[in-house]
Amino acid sequence: MQKANLVLRYLSVTQVAIVMSCLIMNAIIDVFMFRKAKLVGGIEWGKMPVRSQYALILLCVVIVILMGLMGFIRSGLRMDWHVYGILQDTSQWAYTPSLAYMGRIVGLIVTLFLGMVAFVFWLAGLGDKKEKAKEHEYGEVSADYED
């Protein structure tokens, strides 16, 4: 059995260390930013500014792209090995695409996925419009007759 590649051995640890340090740094920055913040009102459920909805959509896109690229980086470190150091792929098609190429592919997949999610929500909205139109057309039906 071969010794593990040094890059392969330490890159996963480096990824975790970067994520953990970002979380800790953001927590420290938040403490300093919000320590003198004043309370402007309580939470009002159901009221949400448009700007925050755009931020949530952007956050969704960024997280999905990050998950795709981090997964590619992790599996791409094996290079042309099926099981690193044990079973090597010696075929002529064994190669790892570049990170830029995978960025474009993952971006396309994210766009298609979020497009399908938007399409499902649009279809659900059409069903709601038809139900509201029927209620408006027929009005409230009451059974106040007696036998």
N, C-alpha and C positions, 0 to 999 in steps of 0.2 A: 504494500500500500504506500502511496506517495504522501509526502508531507503536504499539509494544506498551504495554499497560496497565501502569502502574507497580506496581499490586498483583500482577498476574499475573507480572511480571518478577521481583519480589523475594520472593514468597511461597515459591517452590520452594527458593530459596537459604536462606530462613529455616527451612524445614522441615529441610533437611539440617544446618544449623548447630545447630538444637535437638537433633537426634538425636546429632550428634557431641559436643556439649557434655555431654549426658547420659551418653554412654559414657565420656568422660574423667572426669567428676565421680564416676561410680560406681567407676571404677578407682582413683581417689585415695582415696575412702572405704574401699574394700576393703583397700587397702594399710595404712591406719591402723587399721582394725578387726582385721585378721588378723596384724599384725606380731608380736604377743606371744602368739599362739595356741599352745597346746600340742598335741602329737600324741597322740591318744587311741587310735589303732589303725589298722591298715591297711584298705584297701578290701576288703570282703567281697562279692564279686559274687553277686547273687541275693537279698541281704537288703536290704530297703527298708522303712522305716517307712511306715505308712499316711498320716501327715501329708505326706510328700513326694509321694505319689501325688496327693493333693488339690492340692498346689501345682503339679504338672505339668499337671493338667487345667485349673486356673485360668490357668496360663501359656498353654496352647493356646488357650483361649477369648479371652483378652485380645489375643494376637498376631493371631488371625484377625479379630477386630473392628477392631483397629488398621489392619490391611492394607486392609480394606474401606472404612473411613472415610477413610484417607489417599488411596486411589484415587479416592473420590468427590470429595474436596476438590480433588485435582489436575485431574480432568476437569470439576468444577463451576466452576472458575475461568474456563473458556472462556465461561461464561454461555450466550448463545444463538448461539454461533458453532460451525460445524462445523470450520472451519479458521480460527483466530483472525486477524482482520483481513483475511481473503480471502473466505471464504464464510460469510455470515450466514444463520441460519435465521429467516426472516421469517413463518413460519406462526403461526397463533393458538395453537398448542400448545407453542410454544417457551418453556420456562421451566426454571429449576433449582430442585428442591425444597430445603427447608431442611435444615440439618445435623441437627436434632432428628428430623425425619421419616426421614432416611436412617439415623440411628442406630437407630431402631426397626426399619427394614427389614433392615439388616445384622445386628442382633441376632436377628431371626427367622430369617434365612438361616443364621446360625451355629448356632442351636438345632436347626434341621432337619438341617443337615449333621452335627453331632456326634451327633444322634439316629440318623441312618442309619449312622454309623460304629459306634455302640454296638450297633445291631441286627445288623450284620454280625458283630461279635465274639460276640454272643449266639448267632447261628446257628452259628458255628464251634464254640462251646462245646457245643452240642447234638450235633454230629457226634462230638466227642470222648467225650461221655458214652455214646453208643450203641456206640462201639468198645470202651470199657472194659467195658460190660455184656456184650458178646459174648465178650470174653476171659475174664471172670469165669464166664460160663455154661459155656463149653466147656473152659476150662482150657488147659493147654499140651498140644498134640497132638504126640506123638513117633512117629516111624516106626522102631521098633527090631525089626522083624520081618525075617526073611531068607527068600529064595525057595529 
